[in-house]
Amino acid sequence: MKTITTTEVQEKLAAGEELHLIDVREVEEVEAGKIPGITHIPLGLLEFRMHELDKNTPYIMVCRSGGRSGQATQFLEQQGYDVTNMNGGMMMWGGDVE
C-alpha cells in the first residue's frame, strides 16, 4: 500500500498541485472540520460510490487517524484504482480546515 504523510500532502497543496483527496470519515466527523475541497465518501458507502471515481486518477484517502483510509486504500487497490493512504489522518493534519 502506498502511503503519504500529512506534511507531504500539505506541501503539495501549498505548491499548487492538484490533488484528489477523499475523506472516508462519517458525516459528523467531516462537519467538525475537513480539508478544503476534499470529496466526502463515507467508508461504508465506498463500494457503492466507487463508480464516481476514475481509475486513471490518483487519489489520496483520508480519515481520522489513518486506519479507515487504509482499509479504503486496500479495497480500491484491489479494484484497480491508483490510491495512496494519508498516514496519521486528520489527527496529524496541520493545514487548512473548513
C-alpha positions as CSV (number, residue, x, y, z in Angstrom):
1,M,0.0,0.0,0.0
2,K,1.3,3.4,-0.9
3,T,1.4,6.0,1.8
4,I,2.0,9.7,2.1
5,T,2.4,11.9,5.2
6,T,0.2,14.8,6.1
7,T,3.2,17.1,5.7
8,E,3.8,15.9,2.2
9,V,0.1,16.5,1.3
10,Q,0.3,20.0,2.8
11,E,3.5,20.8,0.8
12,K,1.9,19.5,-2.5
13,L,-1.2,21.7,-1.9
14,A,0.9,24.7,-1.0
15,A,2.9,24.2,-4.2
16,G,-0.4,24.4,-6.2
17,E,-0.5,20.7,-7.1
18,E,-4.0,19.4,-7.9
19,L,-4.7,16.5,-5.5
20,H,-7.7,14.3,-5.4
21,L,-8.5,13.8,-1.8
22,I,-11.2,11.5,-0.5
23,D,-12.4,11.7,3.1
24,V,-13.9,8.4,4.3
25,R,-14.9,9.6,7.8
26,E,-18.5,9.7,8.9
27,V,-20.7,12.8,8.3
28,E,-20.4,14.2,11.9
29,E,-16.6,13.9,11.7
30,V,-16.4,15.8,8.4
31,E,-18.8,18.5,9.7
32,A,-16.4,19.2,12.5
33,G,-13.6,20.1,10.0
34,K,-12.3,18.9,6.7
35,I,-9.5,19.7,4.2
36,P,-10.9,22.4,1.8
37,G,-12.0,20.9,-1.5
38,I,-11.9,17.3,-0.3
39,T,-14.5,14.8,-1.6
40,H,-16.5,13.1,1.2
41,I,-17.4,9.4,0.7
42,P,-18.0,7.6,4.0
43,L,-16.2,4.3,4.2
44,G,-19.4,2.3,4.4
45,L,-20.6,3.8,1.1
46,L,-17.3,3.5,-0.8
47,E,-18.2,0.2,-2.6
48,F,-21.5,1.8,-3.8
49,R,-19.9,5.1,-4.9
50,M,-16.6,3.9,-6.4
51,H,-18.2,4.3,-9.9
52,E,-17.8,8.0,-9.3
53,L,-14.0,7.6,-9.3
54,D,-11.7,7.4,-12.3
55,K,-9.2,4.5,-12.4
56,N,-6.8,6.8,-14.2
57,T,-6.8,9.4,-11.5
58,P,-4.6,9.1,-8.4
59,Y,-6.5,9.5,-5.1
60,I,-5.3,10.2,-1.5
61,M,-7.5,8.6,1.1
62,V,-8.1,10.5,4.4
63,C,-9.8,9.6,7.7
64,R,-9.3,10.5,11.4
65,S,-6.1,8.6,12.1
66,G,-5.3,6.5,9.0
67,G,-7.0,3.2,9.8
68,R,-10.2,3.6,7.8
69,S,-8.4,5.3,5.0
70,G,-6.0,2.3,5.0
71,Q,-9.0,0.0,4.6
72,A,-10.3,2.2,1.8
73,T,-6.9,2.2,0.1
74,Q,-6.6,-1.6,0.2
75,F,-10.2,-2.0,-1.1
76,L,-9.8,0.4,-4.0
77,E,-6.3,-1.0,-4.9
78,Q,-8.0,-4.4,-5.3
79,Q,-10.5,-2.8,-7.7
80,G,-7.7,-1.4,-9.8
81,Y,-7.6,2.2,-8.6
82,D,-4.5,4.3,-8.0
83,V,-4.8,5.2,-4.3
84,T,-2.5,6.3,-1.5
85,N,-3.2,6.4,2.2
86,M,-2.5,9.6,4.2
87,N,-0.8,8.4,7.3
88,G,-1.9,10.0,10.6
89,G,-5.2,11.3,9.1
90,M,-6.8,14.4,10.4
91,M,-5.3,14.0,13.8
92,M,-1.9,14.8,12.3
93,W,-3.2,17.4,9.8
94,G,-1.7,20.9,10.3
95,G,-3.0,22.5,7.2
96,D,-6.2,24.5,6.5
97,V,-9.6,23.1,7.6
98,E,-13.0,24.3,6.7
